[in-house]
Amino acid sequence: MKIQINVTCKSCDGYGTCSDRHPIDPSHKLVECSECEGNGQIKYVEEYDSISDAKDDYPCGASFTYL
């Protein structure tokens, strides 16, 4: 079965935005995260027999959905 796994983006901590420079730089700007495209989560679609099998591979998964 195909299962969609949503994982919180580590680059932006799930906020969907990142700083374009060091955060203490007074000229920094928040830009859309390039890793998750501003969604805050990264989606994977993989074949598994069950959601519990998917959770074994993605223990930090935010949500799991059958497709």
C-alpha positions in Angstrom: 0.0 0.0 0.0 1.1 3.5 -0.7 1.5 5.7 2.4 2.2 9.4 2.6 4.5 10.3 5.4 4.7 14.0 6.5 7.8 14.9 8.5 8.4 18.3 10.1 11.1 20.2 8.1 14.3 20.4 10.1 15.6 23.4 8.1 12.8 25.7 9.3 11.5 23.8 12.3 8.1 23.6 10.7 7.6 27.3 10.3 8.0 27.4 6.5 10.4 30.3 6.6 14.1 30.7 7.1 16.5 33.7 7.5 18.5 34.6 4.4 21.4 35.6 6.6 22.5 35.1 10.2 19.4 36.0 12.3 21.3 38.6 14.3 22.3 40.5 11.2 20.0 43.6 11.1 19.5 43.3 7.4 18.3 39.6 7.5 14.9 38.8 5.9 12.6 35.8 6.3 12.3 33.9 3.0 10.3 30.8 2.1 12.1 27.6 3.1 13.6 25.9 0.1 13.6 22.4 1.7 9.8 22.3 2.3 8.7 25.0 -0.2 7.1 27.0 2.7 4.8 24.2 3.9 6.7 23.4 7.1 6.5 19.7 6.3 8.3 17.4 3.8 6.1 14.7 2.2 7.3 11.2 1.2 5.2 8.6 -0.5 6.4 5.0 -0.1 5.1 1.5 -0.2 4.5 -0.2 3.2 2.3 -3.1 4.5 1.0 -1.0 7.3 1.3 2.4 9.0 3.2 0.8 11.9 5.9 -0.3 9.4 6.1 3.3 8.1 6.5 4.5 11.7 9.4 2.2 12.2 11.2 3.9 9.4 10.0 7.4 10.2 9.8 7.6 14.0 9.6 11.5 13.9 6.8 11.4 11.3 4.1 14.1 12.0 1.3 12.2 10.1 0.7 9.1 8.1 -2.0 8.7 5.5 -3.0 5.8 3.2 -3.2 6.8 -0.4 
